[in-house]
Amino acid sequence: MFLLVGYLLLPGAGRTQSPPSADAVLKEAYSIAANEKKNVFVIFHASWCGWCHKMDAAINDDSVKRFFTDNYVIRHLVVYESKGKENLENPGAQEMLRKYKGDAQGIPYWLVFDKNGKLLADSKMRPEDGGLETGDNTGCPASEKEVAHFVKVLKETSSLKDAGLSIIEKRFRENEK
């Protein structure tokens, strides 16, 4: 009993730590990416989002995980948490989502940056004449069209070869089931 009371009297005891800001998460990711010669793959997600969990499960599947970890520093930014769980959100993540035109797209929404923070790609499939404002979010790719877009982005932003991309394509097509 005395230990519990003593613990609760400690400064900050019993309080949850705030998540790092979106800027801090990205700064750390860019540093690692520069050292490891990788790009940064950012996924906006929330704890309640089923498709976000599918995206994580697919990326972390043993059949493809090394393709992602060998080519990307993967980071998550929490947005759109349910009432009472807003404390899980990364400060500044919502603003970043808006900056990169993903705020009306749903989640997961992902971005790929180079080691210097230059945007290389996002999860929107655009018509040929489309700009940043247009396009549909592929989210967690599942349909043939979504997975084709995802594989195209991976090919353009990594050193992945066709054999690896084919394995990724097969795994992500399983998301449609």
N, C-alpha and C positions, 0 to 999 in steps of 0.2 A: 504494500500500500504506500509506504513512504517513498519507494522508488518511483512509482507512478506519479505521485504528487511532485516529487523532485523533477521528473522529466517534464511534466506539464509547465513547470515554472521556468524552464530554460527558454531563452529567447528563440523564437521561431519554432519551438517544439509543437508538434501536432498540426502544424500548417503544411500544406502542400507547397512545394517549390513551383514557382511559375516556369512555364516552358521558355526556352530561349527565344529571342526575337527572330523573325524571318531573316533579318540582316545578319545576325550572328550565325545562324545556321548556314547561310550561304557563304559567308566569309570563311568559315571553317572548311566547308566543302571545296571552295575554290583553291584554298591552300593545299589540301590533300590532292586535288585534281592536278594541280601544277607539279607537285612532287612525284605523282604516279603517272603522269602523262595520260590523263583520262578527261572525259567530259563529265558534267554534273547533270544528273537526272533528278528532277524535283517533282514530287507527286503531292498534289493538294488532296487531302482526304479528311474524313471524320470517323469517329469510333462507331457510329451507327450505320455507316455506308457499306452495304453488302458488296457492291461492285468494287469498292476500295479494297475490301478484304480479298476478293477474287484476284485483283491486280497483284497484291502482295504475294498471294499464294502462287500465282503463276510465275512471277519473277523469282521467287525463292524455291521453286520446284527444282529438285535435284537434276532434272534433265537439262535445265537452262541456266541455273543460277550462276555458274562460272562465266557464262557469256556476258552477263550483266556486270558481275563484280570485276571482271577483267577489263571492262571498257568504261565503266561509269562509277562515279561516286553518287550513290543513291541517297536522297534525303526526302523526308516527309515534312509537310507543313500542314498543320491542323487548322481547318476552317469550318464554319457552319455547324458547330457542335450544338447539340440539343440543349434546351433550357436546363439550367442547373449544371451543365458541364462546360460552360464557356471558358472556364479557367484552364481547359486543356488546349485552347487555341494559342498558336504562336502569335505574339504581338507583331503586327505589320503584315501578316500573311494575307489577310483579306485585301489590303491595299495593293499588295503585289499581284494577287489574282486579278484585281481590277486593272492594274497597269498593263498586264499581258492579255487583256480581253477575254479572260476566262470566267468572269463573275456571273455571266448569264448562261454558262455552259453546263453546269452540273459537275459533280465529282464522281470518280477521280478526274482530275485535270492535270496534265503533266507538261513540263517544259524541259528542254535540253539546252544547257549553256556550255560554252567552252570554259577553260580554266580562268579566263579573264572576266567572265560574267556576260559575255556576248551571247544573246539568244540565237540558238541554231535552229530550233524547231519547237513545235508545240503539238498538242493532241488534236488539233482541228484539221479535218479534211476539207480542203478548199476547192472551189471550182477553179479552173485554169486562170480566169481573170480576177480571182478574188484577192482581197487584201487582208490585213490583220483582223478586220471587223467581221469577215464572212467565214463560213465554214461550220461544220458540225463536229462536236466533240466526239472523239473515238472512245474517250474514257478508258475503261478496261477493254481493250480490243477483243472482240469475239466473232463477229460476222466476217465473212470472207473479205469484204471491202475494208472493214476496220483493221483487220490484221494485215492486209496488204499495205495499208497506209503506215501502220506501225513498223513493219519490216522495212519499208522504204526509208523511214526516218532513222531506224537503227543502222541501216546500210550507209546512210549519208553522214552519220555522226559517230561512227565507231570504226574499228578495224575488223569487224566481223566479216567472215567470208560466207559464201552461199550455203555451205554445208551447215554452219551454225545457225544462219538465218532460217534455213529450212526446219531445223529442230524447234526453233522459237515459234515459227509459224504454226507448226503442228500443235505445240503445247497451248498456244493462245486460242487456236480454233476450238479446243476443248472447253473453253469458257462459255461457248454458246449452248452447251448441253445442259 
